[in-house]
């Protein structure tokens, strides 16, 4: 890890172990995993350290982070269209660089079904609360309409569903506070729009009940609502 001065934070903070102003923050590899808890005391007699891995373990109130990270792996021995239809579609339309950017940004994963994509739902505290599984045509980017029933990773892994119905992409709010939020009806739309219009922060609402819509409007009163799917 790289020690650095971070925006809006002093170079040194109070060390949680020795209590002296000698704690320096880490620069995380993944921007969304930043926390002022992550760092190291620079005093040799203390040397207290709290790593990104330590921080991730404190966050795991739902699905373990390691399960999500494993689902993000892409095998070089199989065609991408057989592993993750949505990623294959993004490469075809926008190129490898943009696909990799949004894959890491939204933690896009693969499910056991052929060409199926996991749209992980992660809250603003980086808890993995679930994931929606959608089989997507790698040529058109359209979802498989053969089944009208939604499939969720939390059900498949026998985890309880989070009753608060978080927004898809909610974990990005802390990382991009300067961006105007736009809410769409579909996870795929949020990802595609983040490529087409990167000046905005794109989120999706997956529970369209009136109660949840009102909750989201109260949570993000300044957000723009865009109803159409792309």
DAFEN-V621883 format. One record per residue. BURIAL is I if it has 16 or more other C-alpha atoms within 10 Angstrom, else O. D_FIRST is the distance of its C-alpha to the first C-alpha in Angstrom with 1 decimal. Layout:
burial->BURIAL d_first->D_FIRST
burial->BURIAL d_first->D_FIRST
This chain:
burial->O d_first->0.0
burial->O d_first->3.8
burial->O d_first->6.7
burial->O d_first->9.7
burial->O d_first->13.2
burial->O d_first->13.7
burial->O d_first->17.2
burial->O d_first->19.8
burial->O d_first->17.8
burial->O d_first->18.2
burial->O d_first->15.8
burial->I d_first->16.5
burial->I d_first->17.8
burial->O d_first->19.7
burial->I d_first->18.0
burial->I d_first->19.3
burial->O d_first->20.1
burial->O d_first->21.7
burial->O d_first->22.8
burial->O d_first->22.0
burial->O d_first->20.5
burial->I d_first->17.4
burial->I d_first->14.6
burial->I d_first->11.8
burial->I d_first->9.9
burial->I d_first->6.4
burial->I d_first->6.6
burial->I d_first->6.9
burial->O d_first->7.7
burial->O d_first->11.1
burial->O d_first->12.7
burial->I d_first->15.1
burial->I d_first->12.6
burial->I d_first->12.1
burial->O d_first->13.6
burial->O d_first->14.2
burial->I d_first->14.0
burial->I d_first->10.2
burial->I d_first->9.2
burial->I d_first->10.3
burial->I d_first->13.8
burial->I d_first->14.1
burial->O d_first->17.5
burial->O d_first->17.9
burial->O d_first->20.7
burial->O d_first->18.6
burial->O d_first->15.0
burial->I d_first->14.7
burial->I d_first->11.4
burial->I d_first->11.2
burial->O d_first->8.5
burial->I d_first->8.8
burial->O d_first->11.1
burial->O d_first->13.1
burial->O d_first->13.5
burial->O d_first->14.8
burial->O d_first->17.2
burial->O d_first->18.7
burial->O d_first->19.4
burial->I d_first->21.3
burial->O d_first->24.8
burial->I d_first->26.1
burial->I d_first->25.2
burial->O d_first->22.1
burial->I d_first->19.1
burial->O d_first->19.0
burial->O d_first->22.5
burial->I d_first->21.6
burial->O d_first->18.7
burial->O d_first->21.2
burial->I d_first->23.8
burial->I d_first->21.7
burial->O d_first->21.8
burial->O d_first->24.3
burial->O d_first->26.4
burial->O d_first->27.1
burial->O d_first->30.5
burial->O d_first->32.0
burial->O d_first->33.0
burial->I d_first->30.8
burial->I d_first->34.0
burial->O d_first->34.6
burial->I d_first->31.2
burial->I d_first->30.6
burial->I d_first->33.5
burial->I d_first->31.8
burial->I d_first->28.9
burial->I d_first->31.7
burial->I d_first->33.6
burial->I d_first->30.8
burial->I d_first->30.3
burial->O d_first->34.0
burial->O d_first->34.4
burial->O d_first->31.3
burial->O d_first->29.6
burial->O d_first->26.5
burial->O d_first->24.1
burial->O d_first->25.3
burial->I d_first->25.4
burial->O d_first->21.7
burial->O d_first->20.9
burial->I d_first->23.0
burial->I d_first->22.1
burial->O d_first->18.5
burial->I d_first->19.7
burial->I d_first->22.4
burial->I d_first->20.9
burial->I d_first->24.1
burial->I d_first->25.0
burial->I d_first->27.9
burial->I d_first->30.6
burial->O d_first->33.0
burial->O d_first->35.8
burial->O d_first->36.1
burial->I d_first->34.4
burial->I d_first->33.5
burial->I d_first->30.5
burial->I d_first->28.7
burial->I d_first->28.2
burial->I d_first->25.9
burial->I d_first->26.7
burial->I d_first->23.8
burial->I d_first->24.6
burial->I d_first->23.1
burial->O d_first->21.2
burial->I d_first->19.6
burial->I d_first->22.2
burial->I d_first->23.4
burial->I d_first->27.1
burial->I d_first->28.7
burial->I d_first->29.2
burial->I d_first->32.2
burial->I d_first->33.1
burial->I d_first->35.1
burial->I d_first->36.5
burial->I d_first->36.5
burial->I d_first->38.6
burial->I d_first->36.4
burial->O d_first->39.2
burial->O d_first->40.1
burial->I d_first->37.1
burial->I d_first->39.7
burial->I d_first->39.3
burial->O d_first->41.5
burial->O d_first->44.4
burial->O d_first->46.0
burial->O d_first->44.7
burial->O d_first->44.9
burial->O d_first->43.1
burial->O d_first->39.4
burial->O d_first->37.1
burial->I d_first->34.1
burial->I d_first->31.3
burial->I d_first->31.7
burial->O d_first->35.3
burial->O d_first->34.5
burial->O d_first->32.0
burial->O d_first->34.4
burial->O d_first->32.3
burial->O d_first->34.2
burial->O d_first->34.2
burial->O d_first->32.8
burial->O d_first->35.9
burial->O d_first->34.3
burial->I d_first->34.1
burial->I d_first->30.9
burial->I d_first->30.5
burial->I d_first->28.8
burial->I d_first->25.7
burial->I d_first->25.7
burial->I d_first->22.0
burial->I d_first->21.7
burial->I d_first->23.8
burial->O d_first->21.0
burial->O d_first->18.9
burial->O d_first->22.1
burial->O d_first->24.4
burial->O d_first->26.1
burial->O d_first->27.5
burial->O d_first->30.9
burial->I d_first->30.9
burial->I d_first->33.3
burial->I d_first->34.3
burial->I d_first->35.9
burial->I d_first->37.6
burial->I d_first->35.7
burial->I d_first->32.1
burial->I d_first->32.7
burial->I d_first->34.1
burial->I d_first->31.0
burial->I d_first->28.7
burial->I d_first->31.3
burial->I d_first->31.9
burial->I d_first->28.2
burial->I d_first->28.8
burial->O d_first->32.3
burial->O d_first->31.6
burial->O d_first->27.9
burial->O d_first->29.0
burial->I d_first->29.6
burial->I d_first->27.6
burial->I d_first->29.4
burial->I d_first->29.9
burial->I d_first->32.5
burial->I d_first->34.9
burial->I d_first->35.6
burial->O d_first->38.2
burial->O d_first->41.1
burial->O d_first->43.2
burial->O d_first->44.7
burial->O d_first->43.1
burial->I d_first->39.6
burial->O d_first->40.2
burial->O d_first->41.5
burial->O d_first->38.4
burial->I d_first->36.1
burial->O d_first->38.3
burial->O d_first->38.0
burial->O d_first->34.2
burial->O d_first->33.8
burial->O d_first->37.1
burial->O d_first->36.2
burial->I d_first->35.0
burial->O d_first->37.2
burial->O d_first->38.7
burial->O d_first->39.3
burial->O d_first->41.4
burial->O d_first->41.7
burial->O d_first->39.8
burial->O d_first->38.6
